[in-house]
Every structure is written in C-alpha cells, then in structure tokens.
C-alpha cells in the first residue's frame, strides 16, 4: 500500500498523541490522587508498577493507530536510526519528527485539560508536578542520565529490529506490537530509575514544551532538557548498528533473509 506524506504525517501525529495520552495519563493518575497530606509509603493507583504497565500499553495503542500507514515509529530516535541503516527514506525524516513532536505536545495538552481541576487542587502554583509530563534525573549532571538513555534506547532499538526482522521473527504480524510494548515495560522495570526512561525525544520534549507554555515552574536546567533528546538518538543508532552487525548481516549473508525483510517502513517491506 502507498500513502501520501500528509497521510503519514497525520498517522504519526495521532499515534504519538495516543502514546502520550495513555503514558502521561497513567503518571497523572499515580501522582495526583494520593492522600493530602501525603501518607508515607502510600501506594497510589498502583504506583510505579502501574506507570510501567501504562507506558507499555500506551506504546501498544500508538502502534495500533499508526502501524499500517507508517510502521508506527512514534519516536524521532527510531526514525533517525531506521534512516541511518537504510530501512527508511531520509526524505521522510523531517516530517515524521515534526509529526511526533506535535503529537506529543497535543497529547500533553489534552492530559492537562482532562485533569485540570484536580491538578490545580494538588499543585495550584504548578511548582512541583512537571514530572507528570517529562523525565528528571535521579543524579545531577549530564553523564549519568546520558549513559542511562543510551543503554535504554539501544535496547529498545535493537529489540525493535529483532522483532521487526521478518526472517528473525516469522510471527511478526501476530505478536510484534505486543512484543514492542513488552520491551518498553521491561526497560521501565529494569532501567526506569536513573532518568525516567524517556528513550524518545518526542515523548519528553513535546510535553516539556507544553509544560513551559502552560506555566510550570520546575522544568530543570539544560542538562535535564538535553539528556532525553541526545541520549536516545545516540542509543538508537548504537542499538541499530549492533543489531545489524551481530544479527542482521549474518542472516543476510546466510541467505535467510530477502530484500526488504528487515524494513520497518511498510513500503520497504513490500506491503
């Protein structure tokens, strides 16, 4: 199937918006509905477990929205890595990333609108709840969070390729979207503490820009803004090239794959 650039733009925008609606939505549930004053050790709305599950389901729903038209990148780091490894056209990268950023911004705006009354009751000065939208480091400075984001996104990208490679995973059409959702859950469970596992520049920057325009006051310094943007791009490239070197090329050289089998763009897959 062939789709126009406008159709692809809308699909990526809506898919990313759905991702943020469910993802930031679950964080809002956990953060806004505890006891006031807070009860030490209180588990609110499932706590961190619900957050990791919620973000996994958010990815799954975003894939269902955009998957057929664009392959559901929903992540500028994924888009760049696919283009860098020849799986995606560089001519599409710009408008895919723009769509992802706009979708993330709009998703954050809708979450804020839904929870607005409760939000103002919990944080009327918007002074301490920006973390519902974006990630913050456990340790100050650039390097700790950067390393975390590189490793997390390398895992994400490498596993996306492993799942999406038709010759490595013949059951792709049956369980591929769910498998990617499980990957995001696993990263959150195993690597969520150091920098909030953004692993996606749009997921972090789009909502953070909304929070800035909405008047939130605790948005962090330059390191806080840049780590979830630069780290995921580097990590996705690392993960993609490691997968190609260790798994993808051996499959090709062994004659177990055919042209287009390792693509993520539906057009490259011959669909």
Secondary structure, 3 states (H helix, E strand, C coil): CCCCHHHHHHHHHHHHHHHHHHHHHHHHHHHHCCCCCCCCCCCCCCHHHHHHHHHHHHHHHHHHHHHHHHCCCCCHHHHHHHHHCCCCCHHHHHHHHHHHHHHHHHHHHHHHHHHHHHHHHHCCCCCCCHHHCCCCCCCCCHHHHHHHHHHHHHHHHHHHHHHHCCCCCCCHHHHHHHHHHHHHHHHHHHHCCCCCCCCCHHHHHHHHHHHHHHCCCCCCCHHHHHHHHHHHHHHHHHHHHHHHHHHHHHHHHCCCCCCCCCCCCCCCCCC
